[in-house]
Amino acid sequence: MKTNNQQPTTNSRKGILLVNLGSPRSTSVPDVREYLDEFLMDEKVIDYRWFFRALLVQGIILNTRPAKSAEAYKTVWTDEGSPLIVITQRIQKKLQKLVDVPVEIGMRYAQPSIEAGIQKLIDQGVSEIVLFPLYPQYAMSTTETVIDKAEEVRKKKFPGIKINYVQPFYNREIYIDCLAESIRDKLPENFDALQFSYHGVPERHIYKTDPTNTCNLNDCCSRENNPSHQFCYRHQCFDVTNSVIKKLGLPKEKVMVTFQSRLGKDKWMEPYTDETLETIGKKGVKNLAIVCPAFVSDCLETLEEISVEGKHQFEHGGGENFHYIPCLNDEDRWIDVVKTLCDEKLNEFYLV
């Protein structure tokens, strides 16, 4: 029987680990509290010094938020479990049918963990892993923390394993084509505006992830080339939007970009999704379509925050017809993109 730290001794074999955000084990308040504790105590999510982060998270948030979040999770939970986990499992199963290497999943927070996913691959004789963070854009609270965690686990538990990471794919044409086609298929015929709602991050995160020191959160995002673009989440969100609406042939005046899910009183990227939804009805937008391209899998932030709460905000603010466009989830065209991006990284192992 193999132990946790045992490394494969046979010839090198490759595998794929798909990594998503994660989810509570259940909708119970204790399980939600445990999940939020791990998630919000990540220094890449709330980037305060440990003492102040613990004071905020464990002293305040975990005493008030778990019960409310548990009720929100209940509105999206399925008979199979968490939508995010279920959809990621479906992606895994579909991808496994297309590739001849083992495919497993791991979550940055909660279970199945990244460590558990790596162990499953090792148990199948894998020693070279393509790890795919399922986030189109780069951010310290998504791609960066996944890679940091995977490297921590590798060094402590599996030092003989090689990991090749799929990079953010926001500007890859195969992804843009896939996203545009998916939106086109689901876009209602009559709409006044198409809103792209991306998960927000504090503005300071943008500066922290920019080693070039050239980002100013103003005109640099609209420049054709800027050294910070490969690290700038804000630029990458606008880049996705512009590329998609060009593919769809939509006029820019019918499209807006907003940012959702802010936490606390710090300055986050603007404009805010909730405030926009509360006001655009009075400005003449009666028929709204909204999509969330920071996510590839539907989850609490899309199914509850946008399609339930967002719909209520829009209608309360004078809007009439609200149409949420689902994420790519396990669409076959998206699985083809995942396969292509993984194949590229698998092939790189042969070049070393």
LOTORFI-613235 format. One record per residue (C-alpha): x, y, z. Coordinates in steps of 0.05 Angstrom, whole numbers, plus 5000, padded with zeros to 4 digits. Layout:
N
XYZ
...
***
This chain:
352
500050005000
502650694982
503651215036
502051945029
509352125015
511151544970
513551744902
512551314839
518650904821
516350684752
517451054688
514751764686
507351814673
503352444662
496652674692
492053274696
489453624758
483654104749
483354604806
477355034823
475555484882
472054994928
465654964968
463054785038
461654045049
454354195063
449754775076
450254695151
452755305189
458854945219
461054695150
460155385119
464055695177
469755205167
470055355093
469856115103
475256065155
480055725107
478056165049
478256845083
484456695125
488456605060
493157195058
492257244983
484757354993
484857835052
491858105050
492458405120
497858195168
495857555204
493657885269
489058385235
486557855186
484857385244
481457955282
477058115222
475557405200
475357005264
473257565309
467857885266
466057545200
465656835226
460957065281
455957375233
456757125162
456356365164
448956325180
447156815123
451856455075
448955785094
441956035075
444756285008
447955604994
441355255007
438255634949
443255354899
444954664929
442854074886
441253354902
448353184879
451453714923
455054374912
454054634840
461354824835
463854134856
458753764813
460354174751
467854084761
466753334767
462853344701
468553714667
473353194694
469252604668
468352914599
475753094594
477752394616
474152114555
478452544509
485352434538
489651824552
492452064619
489052064687
484852674705
483252864777
480453484811
482553894871
479754504906
483755084933
479355084995
475954495030
475253814997
477553494953
483953864967
489753984920
493853494961
488452964955
488153074879
495653004872
495652374915
490352054871
494752184810
500851904845
496951284864
495951184789
503451224776
503651964755
510052364767
508852954719
502553354729
499253894688
495454314738
489954744709
487255314753
480255414725
480656174723
481056554657
484257184687
490257244732
489257494804
492957394869
486557124901
485456604846
491156354801
496756594846
494056274910
492755614873
499955584848
502755784916
498655244951
500554714899
507954884906
507454864982
504254174979
509153924927
515254134967
512653855033
509353215010
511353044939
518353324924
519452834866
513453074827
513953564769
508154064759
506954464696
501655014704
496555234653
497155984650
491256474649
487856404582
483657044579
486757254513
487056574478
482956574415
480255884428
477356114494
474556764467
471256384409
468255884459
465656424506
462856844449
459256254418
456356054486
453756764498
451056814427
447056174437
443956424502
443057164488
435757364482
433557694417
431258334449
435958634501
437659354518
444359194549
449258624560
452758674627
459358324640
459858234715
466758014739
468657814810
471758434842
478358504878
480959074922
484659584881
490959474921
491258754895
492359024825
498459414848
501058834890
501158354832
504558844784
512158724786
513059234730
510259814771
506960094708
499660004726
495760614749
488560344743
486860904695
488860944623
493860364623
488259844618
486060134552
493060164522
494459654468
500859444503
503059554574
508059134614
503059034670
497658714627
499957994640
498858114715
493058614714
486358294730
482658924711
485758974643
484458244629
477058324646
476358894597
480458514546
475657914550
469658374543
472358754483
474458114448
467757784459
463558374436
467858434374
466557694359
459157804371
458858454331
455558824388
455759584393
459859814453
454260264477
450059644491
455459324535
457759484606
463059204653
461959164728
465158814788
461458414840
462358074908
466158614945
467658505018
468959015072
469959765067
476359785026
476260084956
474759534905
474759594830
468959994803
463560044779
460059574827
455159064799
449859144853
449759894849
449259864774
443559374776
439759824824
440160434778
440260224705
432860084702
431360814715
436260994659
432260624606
435159914610
428859494616
431458854584
438058624612
442558034597
448357904645
454257424642
459857274692
466357104653
470857094715
467756414728
467755804683
463155414730
456655664760
457055744835
454256144893
456756804864
453056684798
446956274817
445056654880
448657324880
447157484807
441257064782
437257144847
439657764885
441758124822
435057994789
431558284850
436058894850
434759014777
427158944782
426959364845
430659914808
425659944751
428159394705
423258904674
426558304641
432858004672
436557444635
442457094668
447156744619
450156124651
457655984654
461155514606
460354944656
461054274621
459354494550
462954054499
466154654466
469154864533
471754154546
475254204478
478654844502
480754514567
483653934528
487554384481
490654794538
492454164577
495353824515
500054424505
502754344575
503153584571
507353664507
512154134543
514353564587
517153224525
521353834509
524953864576
***
